Each structure stands twice: as structure tokens, then as C-alpha cells.
């Protein structure tokens, strides 16, 4: 046997020598580029983006251009909720990519490579950046789409817009970190469900959870506010999310073998930052914001701009001034059906906010006397109140119809006494006249009445800015108006003008009003007032 054969039979085991740093770095970034492409092509992420796009297309198709009334300082945070779909897809995709070798039994093969595990982990963490870029593009496209609507008002917050992509980055890094602790393929989907549970807890306003999760969810029933009256710790929340993301990154690297002092110190610093900033998010309302809200509620005229359009002066907070065009469509639609002599006086519309709509479960009374004094001081006496909410959905449509009824009531019955509530119920012919004028003003107000009637029993009730001040119309009068909406508007308008003195008189019966307007009276026309304040009139 030769010496060569002996060496062949008794080999001397050789361990691969560590690669030079620049070689390891090139290999790491080559792996990162490969993993980035894999995550972007992963079925979980592609499905999430497709579902995001499908929901967006369905929303645009169902609402149409005429049904969009976006308030951009609200739309910026709404974009975060829809990005939870790409976030979940990124979490699952990065987790499955980071556990690929474990699940296929190929992890031992990496022992012969010169690339340490922490560098491979860093390459997987870099793969969370492309989904973040996709989220940023989707956010920019979404807010540009909303801003392009001719009815858009307000201005978005850059911090709110950045938050959504950061949530996607956090989710992608969470998938890699989770892979360093368990190779289970089920871990990613369960983590995505946990992410959804945090958002649900925020939406349900579970104590202490509103800002603990990725997105701080506000009540969808709350009216939009001017930017300077809003209270959302968006910057603190963004820092909180960034700190949590940093914790996940360093935790994954430490678990993968990067145990140097800088990594450990950075992990401690970021963890402390996340805790401190997380607590800061729950600070109470600042005193200066409370003062601004009180002033805006009591004296809105001090902060508003006004525009005169023919017979009506419209006053609004600067960010909502563009909404005056939508209000004018309703006021013009009402005044066009009123006899010329009755519509000659000037009218005013003033936007207001009310923060006492739901305090400790009790609905408050708006500051009517302060509003009347504010109107008098700004030379808009008897201004009709309009809120910040507007739209064609159930909530926005209700706001639209409520304003139309208040303005029509102002036209028909004239200004009320300064600082006193309006009548809590419209009665008989006066109710028919006011409600028909309001409903026929635009196609949207007619649809809003039909929608509200389907959701009501025995009549409808319309509140003023979700306060205790409300006006009701009984079922028979509502039915007469619904029948009138099926007839040509001009025909009904001519009949209304011809019989205006009788139809604007609350003592004229509902049956007589129906006869004058050319529709049959409901069988229970006179019984509808029994047991209500109309019976005493």
C-alpha cells in the first residue's frame, strides 16, 4: 500500500476557514437579494396584495366618483388598516423563508458554508424591506386617489402615512425573529392572527390596548375634526413601532449568534425606548388642546372663513371650506322649490363641532345660546348648523339629510328664538313640506331618507351633531313624502308653490297636505300624531 493510499484511507478532517469579511459581506448581500425576490413572489404576500387591491377596486366601484367625500386627515389613518393585509402576508412570507432549510431538513448543509447564521438572519431581515416599499407605494397611490376627488377636504399627516409601511416592516421582521425561535410552519399564520387580535382590541377600545398594537383605531362613528383639534399621539406611536421593530431585529440577530456587546446594549436601549414611548402614548388630553376644543365648540366663528353664494352665506373651518359646494347643492335645491317671496331673505350656514355628544354614555345638549351669540357677533344671525360629517353611507347620509331638514325648516318656519332648541317634532302639513323640500334637494338626500326610513319604525328622528337636540317626523308624514318622491319634482314643486300658505302651516292636516300635493293620504294619517307633541298643537 502506498503512502498515497494510506492518506486516502485515513483522511485528516478539515474545517472550512473563515471567509474574509469582504467575501462574507458579498455572500450575505447576494443571499439578501435572493430572499428579497423570494418574499415578493411568495404566494402569501401576493395574495395579500391582490386582496388589498380587490377591496380598493370594490370600494371605488361601489361608491363611484359622486359618492366619495374623503376627509384626508382621516383617510391617512384609514390607509393603515388596509395595509394590515400586506403586513400579514409579509409576516407569513418572511417566516416561511427563514424556516425553509429547517423544514426541508437542509439546515445541516449550512455548517459547511463560510456564512455564519447571524449573517444569514440579517439577509432574511433585509428581505422585509421590499414589502415595506410596496406598502409605501400603495399608501401613496391611495392617498393620491382620495385627494383627487373633487369633494376631498383637509390635509393628510405625513406621520400617519409613514406608519402603515412601518407596520409592514415590523411584521416582516417579526416573521424572521419568530423563525429563530421555532421552525414550525404554523408559527407565521398564528402570529398574523395575534396581530389581528391586537388590532381588534384597539378597535373595541379594550383598556390599555388602543396604542399597544400596530394601529390605533378610532371610532368610525366619530365626526371628522379639523387637524388642530385632533388628538392622536402619532409621532410617539411611530417611534414606538420603530423601537419594537429594532428590538425584533436585534433579538433575531442575538438568537442567531450575534452576541457582541453593541448588539446587547442596543437591545436594552430599544426595549427601554419602546416601554417609555409606549407609556407616553397614553397621556391625557393636553390642557391647550382642551382649551382649543372648547373655543371651537363655543365660538366657531372666530376660526372660520365665510363665502357668500347668492342667497346663502357659508362659514366653515378652513380645512372644510371646500365642502361648501356640497352644502350649496342642497340649499339651492331647497330654495328653488320655494315661492320667490318666501326665499328672498338672506340665509347663513355655519359649520360646528360638538364634543359633548357622548360623555360617560350621556348625550349632551349643544351650547345653543353660545352659538346664537357667536352668530350675532359675526353677522350671520339664525345660521343653520352643519357638521363635519358628510357622505352617502348610513352615517354620512344621515348627516346630509339632517342638515337638509334643518335648512328646510329654517326656510319654512323662519328663525327660532335666539338660543332656544328647535321644535322636537315637525307636524302635519308643515312636516310634509319641510321633509319633501329636504329630500328632493339632491338625489343623495332622497336616498338618505329612503335608507333611514328602512331602518326606522314609526317615523324618523334626526339629531344635531349627535346631541340631545333632535327633530322627528311621524310615519304618515314620511310616507306622504316617499310617495311624493316618486312623482316629477317640478309637478310637486308647482303644487307646493300654489298652496304654500296652507302647506307651510302646521295646523293643516296631513291628509289635506297629501290632497293638495296630489298623492293619496295614508289610512293612519291622523292617528300618527296621537301620543306625540303634535297632538297638543
C-alpha distance (Angstrom), angle and dihedral (degrees) to the residues before:
residue distance angle dihedral
X1 . . .
X2 3.75 . .
X3 3.76 127.5 .
X4 3.77 87.8 -111.4
X5 3.81 91.0 57.3
X6 3.77 92.1 48.8
X7 3.75 90.9 54.3
X8 3.78 90.1 49.1
X9 3.79 92.8 53.3
X10 3.80 95.4 45.7
X11 3.78 106.2 39.3
X12 3.75 120.8 -173.5
X13 3.87 107.9 -126.5
X14 3.78 111.6 -119.9
X15 3.84 123.8 -160.1
X16 3.78 116.7 -150.5
X17 3.74 111.5 -100.5
X18 3.80 116.1 -120.1
X19 3.74 111.0 -92.4
X20 3.78 119.3 -118.1
X21 3.83 111.1 -92.8
X22 3.78 93.5 -110.5
X23 3.82 91.1 52.6
X24 3.81 91.3 49.2
X25 3.79 90.7 48.1
X26 3.80 92.3 51.7
X27 3.80 91.0 48.2
X28 3.81 90.4 48.0
X29 3.80 93.8 53.1
X30 3.78 91.8 43.5
X31 3.80 87.9 55.3
X32 3.82 89.8 45.8
X33 3.81 91.4 54.8
X34 3.79 90.4 49.8
X35 3.82 92.9 48.9
X36 3.81 91.9 46.7
X37 3.79 89.9 57.4
X38 3.80 91.2 45.1
X39 3.81 93.3 52.7
X40 3.79 93.2 47.5
X41 3.81 89.9 51.4
X42 3.77 95.0 42.6
X43 3.84 112.7 123.1
X44 3.83 91.9 -131.0
X45 3.80 93.2 56.7
X46 3.81 94.6 40.0
X47 3.81 90.7 50.2
X48 3.81 91.1 49.7
X49 3.82 92.4 50.9
X50 3.81 91.1 45.8
X51 3.82 90.8 51.5
X52 3.81 90.0 48.1
X53 3.81 90.3 52.4
X54 3.82 92.5 44.7
X55 3.81 92.2 53.2
X56 3.79 90.7 47.8
X57 3.81 92.5 50.0
X58 3.81 91.6 47.0
X59 3.81 91.0 50.2
X60 3.81 92.1 49.3
X61 3.80 92.3 45.8
X62 3.81 95.6 46.6
X63 3.81 95.1 46.9
X64 3.79 99.5 35.6
X65 3.78 124.0 -163.3
X66 3.80 93.0 -68.6
X67 3.80 93.4 52.8
X68 3.79 97.9 56.7
X69 3.79 119.3 100.2
X70 3.82 102.5 161.4
X71 3.79 123.1 -176.2
X72 3.80 102.2 -156.0
X73 3.81 97.0 -152.1
X74 3.81 86.0 61.1
X75 3.79 97.7 38.0
X76 3.81 91.4 59.2
X77 3.80 91.6 64.6
X78 3.81 93.3 39.3
X79 3.81 87.0 61.2
X80 3.81 88.5 64.0
X81 3.80 92.8 61.2
X82 3.80 94.2 54.0
X83 3.82 90.2 48.1
X84 3.80 89.3 63.3
X85 3.82 86.0 83.0
X86 3.85 94.2 60.8
X87 3.82 87.7 40.6
X88 3.79 91.5 57.3
X89 3.80 90.2 45.5
X90 3.82 91.4 50.4
X91 3.81 91.5 49.0
X92 3.79 93.3 52.6
X93 3.82 93.7 42.0
X94 3.82 96.0 50.5
X95 3.78 92.0 43.5
X96 3.81 93.5 52.4
X97 3.82 91.0 44.6
X98 3.81 92.2 51.7
X99 3.82 92.1 48.9
X100 3.81 95.4 42.0
X101 3.82 95.5 105.6
X102 3.80 93.0 44.7
X103 3.77 92.9 50.9
X104 3.81 92.7 47.6
X105 3.81 94.4 45.5
X106 3.80 92.4 -118.1
X107 3.79 99.2 115.6
X108 3.85 94.0 101.2
X109 3.79 88.4 61.9
X110 3.80 89.1 67.6
X111 3.80 88.9 65.5
X112 3.80 89.4 77.3
X113 3.82 92.9 52.7
X114 3.75 124.7 93.5
X115 3.83 92.4 -135.0
X116 3.84 110.5 97.5
X117 3.77 120.0 -137.3
X118 3.78 94.9 -108.6
X119 3.80 90.3 58.3
X120 3.79 90.5 49.3
X121 3.80 88.4 49.8
X122 3.78 90.3 50.6
X123 3.81 89.4 53.0
X124 3.82 89.6 53.8
X125 3.80 90.3 48.8
X126 3.81 90.4 52.9
X127 3.81 87.0 55.2
X128 3.82 87.8 69.3
X129 3.82 90.0 69.1
X130 3.85 99.6 73.0
X131 3.84 93.2 56.5
X132 3.81 86.6 49.6
X133 3.79 90.0 53.6
X134 3.80 90.3 49.4
X135 3.82 89.1 51.3
X136 3.80 90.4 50.8
X137 3.82 90.8 52.2
X138 3.81 91.2 48.5
X139 3.80 91.2 49.2
X140 3.80 92.8 49.7
X141 3.80 91.5 47.5
X142 3.80 92.2 47.7
X143 3.80 96.4 50.1
X144 3.82 90.8 44.0
X145 3.80 88.8 52.5
X146 3.80 91.3 50.9
X147 3.79 93.0 45.5
X148 3.81 90.6 51.3
X149 3.81 91.5 64.9
X150 3.81 110.8 106.1
X151 3.80 88.3 -135.2
X152 3.82 95.2 52.9
X153 3.80 117.5 124.7
X154 3.78 135.6 178.0
X155 3.78 131.2 29.9
X156 3.83 130.8 -89.5
X157 3.80 125.0 -121.0
X158 3.82 114.8 -118.7
X159 3.81 89.5 -147.7
X160 3.81 91.5 55.3
X161 3.81 90.3 48.6
X162 3.81 92.4 51.1
X163 3.81 92.5 48.9
X164 3.81 95.0 70.7
X165 3.84 96.0 57.0
X166 3.82 89.7 44.0
X167 3.82 88.4 56.2
X168 3.82 88.6 54.5
X169 3.82 89.8 49.9
X170 3.80 90.7 49.6
X171 3.79 91.2 50.3
X172 3.81 92.4 49.5
X173 3.80 92.0 50.4
X174 3.81 90.3 46.2
X175 3.81 89.0 57.6
X176 3.82 91.4 55.5
X177 3.80 93.8 44.5
X178 3.78 90.8 50.3
X179 3.80 89.5 52.3
X180 3.79 90.8 57.9
X181 3.80 89.4 60.1
X182 3.81 101.9 39.5
X183 3.81 133.0 13.0
X184 3.81 92.5 -154.5
X185 3.81 113.8 132.1
X186 3.82 89.2 -145.7
X187 3.80 93.5 61.0
X188 3.83 94.3 80.8
X189 3.82 97.0 53.0
X190 3.80 91.0 45.0
X191 3.80 90.3 50.5
X192 3.82 89.1 51.1
X193 3.81 89.0 53.1
X194 3.80 89.4 50.3
X195 3.81 88.6 52.5
X196 3.81 89.0 52.8
X197 3.81 90.7 48.8
X198 3.80 90.7 55.7
X199 3.81 90.4 51.8
X200 3.80 90.8 47.4
X201 3.79 90.2 51.4
X202 3.80 89.2 52.7
X203 3.81 91.9 47.9
X204 3.81 91.8 50.1
X205 3.80 89.4 47.9
X206 3.80 92.6 -124.2
X207 3.78 106.7 -174.5
X208 3.79 111.8 -86.7
X209 3.81 95.5 0.5
X210 3.80 103.5 90.3
X211 3.81 94.9 92.7
X212 3.80 98.6 19.0
X213 3.79 93.3 85.4
X214 3.79 130.8 56.3
X215 3.83 97.3 -84.4
X216 3.80 131.7 36.8
X217 3.81 103.3 -139.3
X218 3.80 119.4 -153.2
X219 3.79 126.6 -157.4
X220 3.79 110.6 -83.6
X221 3.81 88.5 -146.4
X222 3.80 93.9 60.2
X223 3.80 115.8 106.0
X224 3.81 117.6 -116.8
X225 3.79 116.3 -98.3
X226 3.79 135.5 -153.6
X227 3.79 109.7 -95.0
X228 3.80 95.2 -110.0
X229 3.82 90.8 55.7
X230 3.80 96.2 51.2
X231 3.81 123.1 101.8
X232 3.78 114.4 -156.6
X233 3.83 118.9 135.8
X234 3.80 88.9 -140.8
X235 3.80 97.4 152.6
X236 3.79 92.8 48.4
X237 3.80 89.7 47.4
X238 3.80 91.7 50.9
X239 3.82 90.3 51.6
X240 3.81 88.8 47.5
X241 3.81 91.6 52.9
X242 3.81 91.5 46.3
X243 3.82 90.9 50.4
X244 3.81 92.2 49.1
X245 3.80 89.4 49.0
X246 3.81 89.9 51.6
X247 3.80 90.5 49.8
X248 3.80 90.3 52.8
X249 3.81 92.1 48.7
X250 3.82 95.0 49.9
X251 3.79 92.1 41.6
X252 3.81 90.5 54.8
X253 3.82 91.9 47.7
X254 3.81 92.2 47.0
X255 3.78 90.8 49.8
X256 3.81 88.3 50.5
X257 3.80 93.5 54.6
X258 3.81 106.1 -85.8
X259 3.79 94.5 129.5
X260 3.78 100.3 153.0
X261 3.79 121.9 136.6
X262 3.84 93.9 -107.4
X263 3.82 91.2 56.0
X264 3.80 93.1 49.0
X265 3.81 93.3 45.1
X266 3.80 91.7 47.6
X267 3.79 90.6 50.1
X268 3.80 91.8 53.6
X269 3.81 93.6 45.8
X270 3.80 93.6 49.3
X271 3.81 92.8 45.5
X272 3.81 91.1 52.4
X273 3.82 89.9 46.0
X274 3.80 91.5 52.1
X275 3.81 91.8 51.1
X276 3.81 95.3 45.5
X277 3.80 95.6 45.3
X278 3.80 90.3 42.6
X279 3.80 89.1 58.8
X280 3.82 92.2 45.0
X281 3.80 89.1 60.1
X282 3.79 90.1 68.8
X283 3.79 97.4 58.1
X284 3.84 113.4 133.6
X285 3.76 123.1 -109.2
X286 3.81 110.7 -64.2
X287 3.80 114.4 -113.1
X288 3.80 92.4 -121.2
X289 3.82 90.7 55.1
X290 3.80 91.0 49.8
X291 3.80 88.7 52.2
X292 3.81 92.4 48.8
X293 3.80 91.4 49.5
X294 3.79 92.3 49.3
X295 3.79 91.5 49.8
X296 3.82 92.5 46.8
X297 3.80 90.7 49.6
X298 3.81 96.8 45.9
X299 3.82 100.2 33.2
X300 3.81 109.6 22.7
X301 3.80 92.8 156.1
X302 3.81 91.3 70.7
X303 3.81 90.9 66.0
X304 3.79 101.9 34.6
X305 3.76 139.2 92.1
X306 3.79 123.0 -140.8
X307 3.78 134.1 -148.8
X308 3.80 126.5 -167.4
X309 3.82 115.4 -141.1
X310 3.80 111.9 -179.2
X311 3.80 105.7 -69.2
X312 3.81 99.2 -1.6
X313 3.81 133.0 67.5
X314 3.80 112.8 -150.2
X315 3.82 119.7 -158.5
X316 3.79 123.5 -175.2
X317 3.78 144.1 153.8
X318 3.82 107.3 -81.8
X319 3.83 94.7 -108.8
X320 3.82 90.8 53.1
X321 3.80 98.4 43.8
X322 3.79 90.1 106.0
X323 3.80 88.9 64.8
X324 3.82 89.8 69.2
X325 3.82 88.8 84.7
X326 3.81 89.3 61.1
X327 3.80 91.9 47.2
X328 3.79 90.6 49.5
X329 3.79 92.0 56.6
X330 3.80 88.1 60.8
X331 3.79 97.1 42.8
X332 3.81 91.6 47.7
X333 3.80 90.6 47.8
X334 3.81 90.2 53.7
X335 3.80 98.3 42.7
X336 3.81 92.5 47.8
X337 3.82 89.6 64.9
X338 3.81 95.6 48.3
X339 3.84 123.6 90.5
X340 3.80 110.6 -96.0
X341 3.77 94.0 -116.6
X342 3.79 92.1 53.9
X343 3.83 95.2 49.1
X344 3.79 97.6 47.4
X345 3.79 98.7 96.1
X346 3.81 119.4 88.2
X347 3.78 118.5 -102.5
X348 3.78 133.0 -160.5
X349 3.81 134.5 -153.5
X350 3.79 120.6 -162.2
X351 3.78 127.5 -172.2
X352 3.78 114.9 -132.9
X353 3.80 139.9 180.0
X354 3.79 126.5 -147.7
X355 3.81 122.9 -163.4
X356 3.79 96.9 -178.3
X357 3.79 96.4 72.3
X358 3.79 94.4 108.5
X359 3.77 115.1 13.3
X360 3.80 112.0 160.0
X361 3.79 89.7 -23.1
X362 3.82 93.1 -56.7
X363 3.79 120.4 115.9
X364 3.78 110.9 -134.7
X365 3.77 134.2 -146.3
X366 3.81 115.7 -108.8
X367 3.83 118.0 -117.4
X368 3.81 94.6 -101.1
X369 3.80 96.2 165.4
X370 3.81 92.3 50.5
X371 3.81 89.1 48.7
X372 3.80 91.6 50.7
X373 3.80 91.6 50.0
X374 3.80 91.0 47.2
X375 3.81 90.6 50.9
X376 3.78 92.0 49.5
X377 3.79 91.6 49.2
X378 3.82 91.1 52.2
X379 3.82 94.1 43.7
X380 3.81 96.6 -112.4
X381 3.83 101.0 112.2
X382 3.78 115.7 -175.0
X383 3.81 93.1 13.7
X384 3.81 113.6 -179.3
X385 3.79 113.9 -121.3
X386 3.78 120.5 -120.0
X387 3.78 125.1 177.3
X388 3.79 133.7 -141.5
X389 3.80 94.2 -106.2
X390 3.79 119.6 93.0
X391 3.79 137.0 155.4
X392 3.77 148.5 100.0
X393 3.80 99.0 -91.6
X394 3.80 121.7 93.9
X395 3.81 93.6 -86.2
X396 3.80 98.7 39.9
X397 3.79 92.2 39.9
X398 3.79 89.9 53.7
X399 3.82 90.3 53.0
X400 3.80 89.7 48.5
X401 3.80 94.1 50.3
X402 3.79 92.7 42.9
X403 3.80 91.0 56.0
X404 3.80 91.3 46.0
X405 3.81 91.4 52.5
X406 3.82 92.6 47.5
X407 3.79 91.6 50.4
X408 3.82 93.2 45.2
X409 3.81 89.7 48.8
X410 3.82 89.1 51.4
X411 3.83 89.7 52.5
X412 3.81 95.5 45.8
X413 3.80 102.2 39.0
X414 3.80 101.0 25.1
X415 3.83 127.4 -132.4
X416 3.76 117.1 -29.3
X417 3.76 125.8 -134.3
X418 3.78 113.3 -66.2
X419 3.78 113.0 -87.2
X420 3.80 95.9 -1.4
X421 3.81 124.3 121.0
X422 3.77 119.7 -104.4
X423 3.80 118.3 -108.2
X424 3.78 110.5 -70.3
X425 3.81 91.4 -136.7
X426 3.77 136.5 30.6
X427 3.79 112.3 -140.8
X428 3.80 139.6 -151.8
X429 3.83 117.9 -43.7
X430 3.78 93.0 -2.0
X431 3.81 89.6 56.7
X432 3.80 91.6 49.5
X433 3.80 91.8 49.3
X434 3.80 96.1 46.8
X435 3.79 95.1 44.0
X436 3.80 94.2 46.1
X437 3.79 92.3 49.0
X438 3.80 89.6 50.5
X439 3.80 96.5 44.4
X440 3.81 97.6 45.9
X441 3.82 93.1 48.0
X442 3.83 92.6 93.4
X443 3.80 135.7 -6.7
X444 3.82 87.8 -109.3
X445 3.81 94.0 58.1
X446 3.82 90.3 48.5
X447 3.81 89.9 52.1
X448 3.80 90.1 46.3
X449 3.82 91.2 55.2
X450 3.80 92.4 49.2
X451 3.80 90.7 48.1
X452 3.81 93.8 48.0
X453 3.80 91.8 47.0
X454 3.82 90.9 54.0
X455 3.80 89.0 54.2
X456 3.82 95.6 45.0
X457 3.79 136.7 71.7
X458 3.81 124.5 -145.5
X459 3.79 95.8 0.6
X460 3.79 138.2 -35.6
X461 3.80 135.3 -76.0
X462 3.81 125.2 -155.7
X463 3.80 121.0 -166.4
X464 3.79 130.1 -154.5
X465 3.82 108.8 -119.1
X466 3.81 91.6 -30.6
X467 3.78 90.4 -61.7
X468 3.79 131.2 132.3
X469 3.80 90.0 -96.6
X470 3.79 107.1 96.8
X471 3.77 141.1 151.9
X472 3.80 123.8 -142.6
X473 3.79 134.8 -161.7
X474 3.79 121.5 -159.7
X475 3.79 123.7 -120.4
X476 3.85 98.8 -105.4
X477 3.80 92.7 53.6
X478 3.81 90.5 47.1
X479 3.80 90.1 51.5
X480 3.81 91.7 51.4
X481 3.80 90.0 52.3
X482 3.82 92.2 48.1
X483 3.79 88.8 53.1
X484 3.80 90.4 48.6
X485 3.81 91.0 52.8
X486 3.82 88.1 62.5
X487 3.80 90.6 59.2
X488 3.84 126.3 76.0
X489 3.80 108.9 -78.6
X490 3.80 94.9 -136.4
X491 3.79 91.9 52.5
X492 3.80 92.7 52.1
X493 3.80 90.5 43.0
X494 3.81 92.1 54.9
X495 3.80 90.9 50.4
X496 3.81 90.1 48.1
X497 3.80 93.3 52.2
X498 3.80 92.2 46.2
X499 3.82 92.3 53.7
X500 3.80 99.6 30.3
X501 3.84 98.0 131.9
X502 3.81 92.1 55.4
X503 3.80 97.0 38.6
X504 3.81 93.6 49.8
X505 3.80 91.4 51.4
X506 3.79 114.9 94.7
X507 3.83 90.0 -151.3
X508 3.81 92.9 65.3
X509 3.80 108.6 98.1
X510 3.78 123.8 -113.6
X511 3.80 90.6 -119.9
X512 3.80 91.3 54.0
X513 3.81 90.4 47.9
X514 3.80 90.3 52.5
X515 3.81 90.9 49.8
X516 3.80 93.1 49.4
X517 3.81 91.1 49.8
X518 3.80 94.3 46.2
X519 3.81 104.6 -111.0
X520 3.82 131.0 109.7
X521 3.77 116.5 -96.4
X522 3.83 117.9 -118.8
X523 3.77 114.8 -105.0
X524 3.82 91.1 -118.9
X525 3.80 94.8 45.3
X526 3.79 94.8 128.1
X527 3.80 96.8 35.1
X528 3.81 91.4 60.3
X529 3.81 91.8 78.3
X530 3.79 95.8 52.6
X531 3.77 113.2 114.8
X532 3.81 93.1 12.6
X533 3.80 134.3 98.4
X534 3.81 88.2 -99.5
X535 3.83 90.0 70.9
X536 3.81 90.2 67.2
X537 3.81 94.2 53.3
